[in-house]
């Protein structure tokens, strides 16, 4: 039988752990509400912005005057992957699922003979990618000091990416993040931002039939496309923030439940061991009395 003192210490340790996981669950639940509201509030703007951009892009098409951010460099040889994850762990498979999608894309690109470059946003993604793809890293954005996400944070990342694109460092850029669905479901997502792409659902409205643009569609696109890159990154960061808290809340809830089950199991084991000790002591007392 296990030593009673060891069992008692283990029970006390698991109870302390349960208190921590329960507290983390409650904190994540409070943060989730704010993060979810921010992500959902940004979606109408992002969808409408993409709808306008899709209409403009369809109108300009493949003309020679189309901005470079829309038409691209004419090559897809050098690919930049922007992997956005969290700075902290204890959030289930949130970071792992994003990294898994990015790794699959990276391996496919290398198999096709493409040149790969990786920019990480968030420590957890960098830590998971550096073993297999560390030689492809070109930069890292530390978000550990950011307490509340703002558009300026996305602009800083977008400025770095756009600067690299203007310098000819890559041809295609894709961001990776998790889209928030609900507390138990976050969908890893890859979205190409350079050259700009727009989903069909984002561009359902034929804006060219509704508006005339001045000065010209090409000039407006040239001004809006850099903002579109920042908007896509900001949307991804907000979705990530909500997904992280949802995943952490779910993970800590499971951990709290598991700790409760372990306490129950250890308590049963402790009681059985204690019963056995008491029985042995009674047997020894009775045997000693009979021997007198």
Secondary structure, 3 states (H helix, E strand, C coil): CCCHHHHHHHHHHHHHHHHHHHHHHHHHHHHHHHHHHHHHHHHHHHHHHHHHHHHHHHHHCCCCCCCHHHHCCCCCCEEEEEEECCCCCCCCCHHHHHHHHHHHHHHHHHHCCCEEEEEEECHHHHHHHHHHHHHHEEEEECCCCCCCCCHHHHHHHHHHHHHHHHCCCCCEEEEEEEEEEECCEEEEEEEEEECCCCCCCCCCCCHHHCCCCCCCHHHHHHHHHHHHHHHHHHHHHHHHHHHHHHHHHHHHHHHHHHHHHHHHHHHHHHHHHHHHHHHHHHHHHHHHHHHC
